[in-house]
Amino acid sequence: MSNEMKKAQEEMEKLMKEHMKDVYGENFENMGDLMKQAFENSLSNLEKEIDIEAIQNVAPGVDMATILQKTQEAKEEALKRGNDAIASQSEAITKAMNEMFSSGNTGLQDMISEQMKQFQAMTGIEDFTKMTPEDMQNYYESQMNMWNGLENGEEEDVSLEGVGSLIENMYNSLPDGNKIKVKNGDEYIEKFEILLSGILSYINGHENDTLDVEEHDDFFNEKINYILTEFWGIENKEDVYDTIGWLLNEGHTDEYLSYVNANTIDELITEDMDEEEVEIVKNGFEFAKYFKDKLPENIMLGWDYGRASAIVRWAYFMNYINEEEAWEILDKIAGVMIGTFNSWKEFGISYIVGGLFWTYRKDPSETYNRYYETVEALEGLLNETDDEDDGEWLRNPWIEEVL
């Protein structure tokens, strides 16, 4: 497995553990690993030892012993008859799980129901209790084929239809948050302007209480300097204003609109472009044309302005601009965002979609990874959890109008 794939897999496992812990408590943190182990082993090598006792400890009511016994019997019967052992085991597991699901065990039903919401998003199967052995076998085989392909160096097949489904699911699942109207000069405006850098602040673990993103010490000075120089090429005040000027006046918004308004790809390709630049244009054109009638034309503004907000705070931290200059730029950014979006959710989704466009242009195979990396931040900002840092956008309303 490549280092990138291993890292992605570890990140997904970490997120699942955090989710299980948040939903079900401390004892359920490792349930996903245990259930995964039991399921994989039951489909391949039932003779391999499975820690049923550990599963029982974290998931009371899940009769794994019975399930595994039934799948073992199904395997043996299939081998005797010369049938497909995997299909037979899948049928046994499906039947046993359905029996448990309808057994009247309320806690177990709630637990399974919560997990099925995620399973439905991955498989497209609406009702787990109606899942056929063929469904389970097809899903299992598709996942194995995908992972085997990725381990062999093949790129994941990313479809724009799939990207569109992710965007739609994100829109339907996230809360809008509250809205308020404030008077000009209200002290809350500054808090709102700081929170416009929310997604990048969340990803980088920044504070959002003041204009400064972190405490001033050698570690954070080096960290912020690295972000500005390595990712943005910013080393002085002039660079700050050049970069922010590009984001606010052009950015990926202009690029996206040029693709949307072009009739053919030939209008966008020039003679001085190298092969890599041509490929970027082709991918961007494909993305823009697919979402032209599905998303608003200003969909990139949250991406451009959200990043500009973060750069303002980083530049202030590094003393490239003073406090007055920082608030002046943030005032302009906030004015446009208030007039463009109606909620934190709309603003956040615009940021996510902009990142997907940016990624798809350069490497379509990385689009799904980009989504999962950034949607975690958006979900954290718009949902209350046990982590006190989560839910900042939910607790602080969107300004819909400055009176």
N, C-alpha and C positions, 0 to 999 in steps of 0.2 A: 504494500500500500504506500502511495506517495506521502511525503510529509504534509502536503496541503490537505489531502484526503483524511489523513490521520488527525490533523488538527481540527478539521471540520467535524469529524465524527466525535472527537472528544468534547468539542463545544456543544454539539447537540445532546450528548449524554449528560453534560453538566446542566444544560437548560432543563432537561427532563427531570433530573434529580431535584433541582430547585422547585420545579412545578409540583412534583409529587409531595415535597416537603411543605410547600405553601398550602396545598389543597388538603392533604391528609395528615400532616404532622410529622414530627421527627422520625417516628418508627417506619414511615413509608418511603423515606428518601431513596432507599436502594431497591424498592419493590420492582421498578422497571427492569433493573439488571437481572433480578431473580426470575421474573416472569419471562424475560427474553431468553435466559439460559434454559428454562424449562421447556419453552416452546421450541427453540431450535433443536435441543437434544431430543425432544419427543418426535420431531420430524426426521431426524437423521439416525441417531444411534441411541436407542432407548436403554441399551445395556450400560451406557455410561452413567456413572453415579450422579444423582441430582439431589441437592440438599433440600428435600421436601420440608424438613423441620424448619429451616430458615424461612422458607416461603410462608409456612403457616404462622410463624411468629410475626411477620410484618403484614400479612393479609389474612386475618382470621375469617373463616367462612369459605375460603377458596380451597376446595377439596382437590388439591393437585394429585394426591395419591390415586384417587378414583379416576381422574382424567387420564393420568399416565397409564394406569392399569388398562383402561379401555383402549387407549391408543396402542398399547403393547399387544392386546388381544387382536385388534384390527390388523396390525402389522403381520402377526403370525398367521391369521386367517387369510390375508391377502397373499402371503408367500405360498401357502398351501395350494391356493386356487390359481396361482400364477397371475394375480391381478396387480394393479399399481399400488404398492404399499403406501406411498406418500399420499395418494388420493384417499385411500382407506383411512389412514391416520387423520387426515384433515377432516373427513366426515365425522370421525369419532370425537375429535376435539370440538368441532362445531356443535354437535349434538349435546355433548356434556356441558359446554359453556352456556348453551341456550337453556338447558334444564336448570342450571344454577341461576341464570338471570331471571327466570320466572318462578323461582322457588319461594319467594316471599321474604328473602333476606334483604331487608331494606338498606342496611349499610353497604352490602355487597352491590346491590343494584345501583346505589348512588356512585359508588366507586367505578363500576364498569361504565355507567352512563357518562361520567366525566371523561374517561379515557376514550370512549367511542366518538366523542366530539372531535378529538384530534385524529382518530383513526379514519373517520368519515372524510376529513379534509385531505388526507393522504391517498385514500383509495377511491373516493367517489361513491362508496356504498352507503346508502341512506340509512338502512336499518340493519344493524349487526345481527339481530335475531333472525333475519331472513337471509343471512349470508349462506350461500350454498358451498358445498365442498369444492366446487369448481372455482368459486370466487376466491376462496382461501388459497387454493393451489396456484391460481393464476397470479394472485398478489405476491405470494411467496416466491414464485419463479421469477416474476418481474423484478423484485427487489434483489434477488440473487444475481440475475443477469446484469442489473445496473451496477452493483458493487463489483462484480467480477470484471465488467468492462472498464470501470474506473481504475481498478487495481492494475489492469493491463495497459493503462495509459490512454484509454479512450476517453473522449470528452463526453460529458453529459449532454444529452439532447435537450436543448432549451427551446421551447416553443413560445411564441408571443401570445398564443391563446392561453398557455399555462401562466404566463406572467400576468395577463389580464385577469385570470381567476384569482391569483394572489391579491391583486389590487382590490378586486371586488370583495373578497372575503375580509380583507383588512378594513375596508370602508364599513361593511355591515357589522363587524364585530367590536369596533371601538366606540367608546362614548364621545359625544361632541364636547362635553365639558360645559361649564357655565359661561354666560356672557354678561357684560356690564357696559353701561355708558358712564363716562367720566368727564369731569370738567377740565378744561385746559389748565395745566399746572398741577393737577392732582399728583400726589407723591407716588401713587400706584403705577403711573406711566413708566417710571424708571424701572420698577420691578418687571413690568411687562416687557420692556425693551431688552432687559438682561435675559429673560426667558426665551426670547426669539433665537438665541444661540443654543436652545435646549437640547437638540439631538446630539450635536457635537460635544456639548458639555457633559451630557449623560455618558456618551461613549468614552470620553477621556476622564471621567470621574471628577469634573470640575465643580466648584461651589457656585451657587447662583444667588448668594445673598448680597454681593456687592459687585461693582464693575470688575474688580480683580477676580481672576479665575482661580487663583491659588494663593497660598502664603508665599511671601518672597523669601526664598532661600536658594542655595546653589542647585539643589535637585530640580526644583520646579523651573528655575531660570533656564537650566539646560534642556529640560523637557519642552518648554514652550518655544525656545529658540530653535530646537530641532524641528518642531512642527512647522514653524514659519519658513525656515530656510529650506528644508528638504522637500516639503510638500507644496510650498507656495513660492519659493524663490524670493522671499521677503527678508531683506537685511537692513532696511532703513525706512525712513518716513516716506520717501518718494515711492519706494516699492509698495508701501501700504496703500497710498492713494491711487496708484496705478491699478493695483489689483482690485481694490474695492470699486473704483470707477468702472472697471471692465465688468464686474459682477452686477452692478446696479444698472448699467446702461446697455450692456450687451449680454454677456454671459452665455450660458447654454440656452437661454430663452430665445435669443436671436438665431442661434444655430438650429434649434428645433423648429422654429417658425420658417426658416429658409427651406428646410426639408419638407415641411407641411405644404408650403406654397409652390414647391417645384412640381412641374408636370412630369419630368423624366429625370432619371439619375444623371444623365449627360449634362444637365444644366448645372450640376454641382461639382463636377469633376473638371479640374484644370490640368494643363499640360505639365506644370511644374510639380504636381503631386507624385510622390513615390508610391510604391505598391501598398505599403502599410496605410498611408493616408487615404488612398482610394478605398481600401477595405473598410476603414472607419466611416467614410461617407456612405458607402453602400449599406452598412449596418444601421447607421443613423437614419437613413432614408427609409429603410424597411420598418424600423421601429415607429418613426413618425407617421408613416402612411397607415400603419395598422391601427394606431391609437387616435388618428386624426378626428374621427367622428365619435370616439368613445370617451375622450377626455377633453376638458376645456383647453383652449389655446394657451392660456397663461399658466399651464400646469407646472412649468419649470421655475416660476418666480419664487416659490418657497425654497427651492433648492439653491438658487442663486443668492437670495437675500438672507436665508438662514446661515449660509456659509460666511457671507459678508459680516453678519452680526458677530460670529465667533472670531473672525479676524480682527474686528474692532477691539474686542476684549483682549485678545492675545497681544495686539499691538500696544494697547494701553499698558498691559502688564510689563512689556519689554521697554516701556518708556519711548517708543517710537512716536506716539501721539500723547497729548495731555488729556486731562479729564474733560475739559470744555470741548475739545475736538471730538472726543469719543462720543459724548452725548449728542453733539450736533449731527454726527453721521447716523447714530441710532435713532434719533428723532425722524430723520428722513426715511430710514428703513421701516420704522413702525408705521408712519403715515401711509406708505404704499401697501403694507401688509394688511392694515385695518381696512383699507378701501378695496382690497382684493379678496380676502378670505373671510368667512363667517364664523370660524371656530378654530381651536387648536388642532382638531382632527383634520380639517381641510388643509391647514398650513403644513401639518406634519406629513400628510399623504403626498402633498406636492413635493416636499423634500425627498421622500422615499422614491417617488416616481422619477424625479430628476436624477437621483443616484442610479436608478436602473437604466435610464437612458444613457448616462455617461458610461456605465459599465458595458452595456450591450454594444455600444459603438466600438469599443476597443477589444472586447472579448466576450461574445455572447455566452460562452460556456460558464462564465463566472457570474451570470446574472442572478441565479437563484442564491448563490452564496452571499452576494451583495444584499439581497432582500433580507435574508435571515439575520445578517449582521446588524442591519439598521432597524428592522422592524422591532427588535428587542428593545431598543431605546424608545421608540414611539409607544410601545405597549407599557414600558416602565413609566413614562411620563403621564400617561392617561389612565393608569390603573393604580389603586391603592393596594399595597402588599404589606407584609411584615417589615419590609425594608423602609425605614423612614424617609429615605431619599427618593422613593418612588412616589408617583402621583402628583408631581409638582404642577403640571399643566392642569390636572383635575382640580387641585386646590386653589389655583390662581386663575380667575376667569379671563376669557378672551375679551379684549376691548372691541366692541362693535361700533362705537362712535365716541369721538371727543367733542364735547359741547363747547 
